[in-house]
Structures are given as C-alpha cells and as structure tokens.
Amino acid sequence: MQLDLSGHHVEVTSSMRSYVLKKFERIARHFDQVIDVHCVLTVEKQRHKAEATVQLRGSKLYAEATMSDMYAAIDALADKLDRCVKKHKEKMSDHHAGEVLKARDAETRARASEP
C-alpha cells in the first residue's frame, strides 16, 4: 500500500504522518488489494477535515471526516474507510458459490444413477 499524504493550510508533521499510516494499516489488514491511498488533511477556521481516496483493484473509495481536532478527524476517517472497504469486500465475495457446487454435485449424481 502506497500512502500519499498532503496538507492544505496545515503542515503535515512526522507524528501526523505516522499516525495516519498506523490507522490505515488496519484497512490494509482487512483487505489486501489496497493499491494506493491519497489522504488530504485540511484546516478551515476551527474545523479539521481529513479526506481520503483509496484505490482498490477495480474501484475507488472516498470518505471524509470533519472534527474539531485533527487526530479525531483521522480516527473518524479511518473508521469510515474501514467500513467502506469491508462493504466492498463483502460485495465482491460470491455467497452463492456453495449452493452452485451442491447443485452441480446433485446433478452429477443423478446422471450417474440413470440407466
């Protein structure tokens, strides 16, 4: 996973960078097909905003979070992205594959028992 972190009206410190990387490792742990993450940290008046675009194999996911503290915004963003990645992973998995295999097996047995 490649992380691209930038700041808009805020200087991205090494502690912020390591915190974001630590939070996004959880996403990579849940789904191993994460290719690229582009994260932007923004400060507008008293609002701290964290937004990210996650490039997966075949699709992109976007989430943003706004809080009064930058670290809280990063936490909320990581939670949202984690939910989005889990949902995407769930959509990709084929839940009916077991039923198809059972039907094919039953059909094969029926053909074998025919005279």
Order of alpha helices (4+ residues) and beta strands (2+ residues): beta-alpha-beta-beta-beta-alpha-alpha
